[in-house]
């Protein structure tokens, strides 16, 4: 599994930057050092985010000159580049849209994107969707440290997120982990999610919009294995109550100060 980190003036000297598989930078037309930067780091995949529209030829020339460059495009600004099937840009690209709908996913895949951001309900269908997405030679990117739901008051454990302990369970389905909105604490979060892969406090301390006080160390092991397969059946008339039971059990374990561990030997 790859880790993609933002590279900017706040993170340039973070220790973890050199360890990341990918760097994300934002294109600035006034920055005259871009080409020099790209020439210095040809060994690293670099995703350049184009928020505003530039000439198609400029994008094509960048991809032609630098094999390690991938273009992250603002969907609203660039979607019309791909309307003409005969003159579509010859570039390595993906869009900035966070996909939570199967129709949008299908349409974007057919445009030839290299990556997709999956969020919310689609992340409960990773086992099935990853096979489809990978058949297009497209990579799956997710934000693990955001509790995601279309509805603001969805119970915390029924939102999509990934605990640090569970990262490895998703390795067959997710290609790239992108930590969300953590530039000022990038070393801390990288250490939690990529190095230690453990968190001994409350989940709302590290996961944005996690609307619960549940303590991570009292959640039973194998939590991720159940979520990967669940398809959120509880919202579709199914009888699954695993999240409710896990939360009740967590309360009981915390009251008794009992931490459940599994011997993986």
C-alpha positions in Angstrom: 0.0 0.0 0.0 1.3 3.4 -0.9 1.2 6.6 1.1 0.6 10.0 -0.6 1.6 13.1 1.3 1.2 16.8 0.5 4.5 18.6 -0.2 4.5 22.3 0.6 6.3 24.9 2.7 4.7 23.5 5.9 5.8 19.9 5.2 9.0 20.3 3.2 11.2 19.5 6.2 8.9 16.9 7.8 10.9 13.7 8.4 8.3 11.5 6.8 8.3 13.3 3.4 11.2 11.3 2.1 9.5 8.1 3.1 6.2 8.7 1.2 5.6 7.0 -2.1 4.0 10.0 -3.6 4.1 13.8 -3.2 1.1 16.1 -3.9 1.8 19.6 -5.0 -0.5 22.5 -6.1 0.3 24.1 -9.5 1.0 27.8 -9.3 1.5 29.6 -12.6 3.7 32.2 -10.8 6.1 29.6 -9.4 9.1 29.6 -11.7 10.8 26.7 -9.8 8.4 23.9 -10.8 10.6 22.5 -13.6 13.7 22.6 -11.4 11.7 20.8 -8.7 10.6 18.1 -11.1 14.1 17.6 -12.4 15.4 17.1 -8.9 12.8 14.4 -8.0 12.4 12.2 -11.0 12.5 9.1 -8.7 9.3 10.1 -6.9 5.7 10.0 -8.2 4.5 13.6 -8.1 0.8 14.5 -8.4 0.4 18.1 -9.6 -3.0 19.5 -8.7 -4.4 21.9 -11.3 -7.2 23.8 -9.7 -7.5 26.3 -12.6 -7.5 25.5 -16.3 -4.3 25.7 -18.3 -3.6 24.9 -22.0 -4.0 21.3 -23.0 -0.6 21.3 -24.7 1.1 22.3 -21.5 -0.4 19.3 -19.7 0.6 17.0 -22.5 4.2 18.3 -22.6 4.6 17.8 -18.9 3.5 14.2 -19.1 5.6 13.6 -22.1 8.8 15.0 -20.5 8.3 13.6 -17.0 7.3 9.9 -16.7 6.7 10.3 -12.9 4.2 13.1 -13.2 0.4 12.5 -12.7 -2.1 15.3 -13.1 -4.8 15.8 -10.6 -7.4 18.0 -12.3 -10.3 20.0 -11.0 -13.3 18.1 -12.4 -15.5 21.2 -13.1 -12.6 23.0 -14.9 -11.4 20.1 -17.0 -14.3 17.8 -17.7 -14.9 19.4 -21.1 -11.4 18.4 -22.2 -12.7 14.9 -22.5 -15.9 15.5 -24.5 -14.3 15.1 -27.9 -13.3 11.5 -28.2 -10.9 12.2 -31.1 -9.0 15.0 -29.3 -8.8 13.8 -25.7 -5.5 14.9 -24.0 -2.7 12.3 -23.9 -2.0 12.6 -20.3 -1.8 10.6 -17.0 -4.6 12.2 -15.0 -7.2 11.8 -12.3 -9.9 14.1 -11.0 -10.3 15.7 -7.6 -13.9 14.6 -7.1 -14.7 12.3 -4.2 -16.8 9.5 -5.7 -19.7 8.2 -3.6 -22.0 7.1 -6.5 -21.7 4.1 -8.8 -22.8 6.0 -11.9 -20.1 8.7 -11.4 -17.5 5.9 -10.8 -18.5 4.2 -14.0 -18.3 7.4 -16.0 -15.0 8.5 -14.7 -13.4 5.0 -15.2 -14.4 5.2 -18.9 -12.6 8.5 -19.3 -9.3 6.7 -18.5 -8.3 8.0 -15.1 -5.3 6.6 -13.4 -6.8 6.9 -9.9 -10.2 7.5 -8.2 -11.0 8.8 -4.7 -13.6 6.6 -3.1 -15.6 7.9 -0.2 -18.6 7.2 2.0 -20.9 4.3 1.1 -18.8 3.0 -1.8 -16.0 2.3 0.7 -18.2 -0.4 2.3 -18.2 -2.2 -1.1 -14.5 -2.3 -1.6 -14.3 -6.1 -2.0 -16.5 -6.0 -5.1 -15.6 -2.6 -6.5 -11.9 -3.1 -6.3 -12.1 -5.9 -8.8 -14.0 -3.7 -11.3 -11.8 -0.6 -10.7 -8.5 -2.6 -11.0 -9.7 -4.1 -14.3 -9.4 -0.6 -15.7 -5.8 -0.4 -14.4 -7.0 2.3 -12.1 -5.9 2.8 -8.5 -8.1 3.3 -5.5 -7.3 6.2 -3.1 -9.0 6.8 0.2 -8.8 9.1 3.2 -8.6 7.0 6.3 -8.7 9.7 8.9 -12.2 11.2 8.1 -15.4 9.6 9.2 -17.5 9.8 6.1 -21.2 9.8 5.5 -23.7 11.8 3.4 -25.9 12.3 6.5 -24.4 14.5 9.3 -25.7 12.4 12.2 -24.9 8.9 11.0 -23.6 6.9 14.0 -19.8 7.0 14.2 -19.2 3.3 13.6 -21.5 3.3 10.6 -19.4 5.9 8.8 -16.4 4.9 6.7 -13.0 5.4 8.2 -10.0 3.3 8.8 -8.4 2.7 12.2 -4.5 2.7 12.1 -4.7 -1.0 13.3 -6.8 -1.9 10.3 -4.8 -0.5 7.5 -3.2 -3.8 6.5 -6.7 -5.5 6.2 -7.4 -3.1 3.3 -4.2 -3.8 1.4 -5.9 -6.1 -1.2 -8.5 -3.4 -2.1 -6.9 0.0 -1.6 -3.8 1.2 -3.4 -3.1 4.6 -1.9 -3.7 6.1 1.5 -3.9 9.9 1.5 -4.0 11.5 4.9 -6.6 14.3 5.0 -5.9 17.9 6.2 -2.9 17.0 8.5 -0.1 19.2 7.0 0.8 20.8 10.3 0.9 17.4 12.0 2.0 15.2 9.1 4.8 13.5 10.9 2.5 12.6 13.8 -0.2 11.1 11.5 2.3 9.3 9.3 3.8 7.7 12.4 0.4 6.6 13.6 -0.9 5.3 10.3 2.2 4.1 8.4 4.8 3.2 11.0 3.2 2.2 14.4 -0.3 1.4 12.9 -1.7 1.8 16.4 -3.7 4.3 18.4 -4.5 3.9 22.1 -6.8 6.8 22.6 -10.3 7.9 21.5 -10.9 7.7 17.8 -12.3 11.3 17.7 -8.8 12.5 18.6 -7.4 11.4 15.2 -10.4 10.9 12.9 -12.2 14.0 11.7 -16.0 14.0 12.2 -16.0 10.9 14.3 -19.0 11.7 16.4 -18.4 9.4 19.4 -16.3 9.2 22.5 -15.5 5.5 21.9 -11.9 4.5 22.9 -10.0 2.7 20.2 -8.3 0.3 22.5 -11.6 -1.2 23.6 -12.8 -2.0 20.1 -12.4 -5.7 19.5 -9.8 -7.0 16.9 -11.0 -8.0 13.5 -13.3 -5.0 13.3 -12.1 -4.2 9.8 -12.6 -7.7 8.5 -16.3 -7.4 9.3 -16.6 -3.9 7.8 -15.0 -4.8 4.5 -17.6 -7.5 3.9 -20.7 -5.7 5.3 -21.9 -3.6 2.3 -23.7 -1.5 4.9 -26.6 -4.0 5.0 -28.0 -2.5 8.2 -29.1 0.5 6.1 -30.7 -1.7 3.4 -33.1 -3.7 5.5 -30.6 -6.3 6.7 -30.4 -7.7 10.2 -26.7 -7.0 10.8 -26.2 -5.3 14.1 -22.4 -5.7 14.3 -21.6 -2.0 14.8 -24.2 -1.7 17.6 -22.9 -4.8 19.3 -19.3 -3.7 19.0 -20.1 -0.4 20.6 -22.0 -2.0 23.5 -19.1 -4.5 24.0 -16.6 -1.6 23.9 -18.5 0.1 26.7 -18.4 -3.0 28.8 -14.7 -3.6 28.1 -13.9 0.0 29.0 -15.9 -0.3 32.2 -13.8 -3.3 33.1 -10.6 -1.9 31.7 -10.2 -5.0 29.6 -8.2 -4.8 26.4 -8.7 -7.8 24.0 -5.7 -8.8 22.0 -5.2 -11.6 19.5 -2.1 -13.7 19.4 -1.1 -13.8 15.7 1.6 -16.4 16.1 
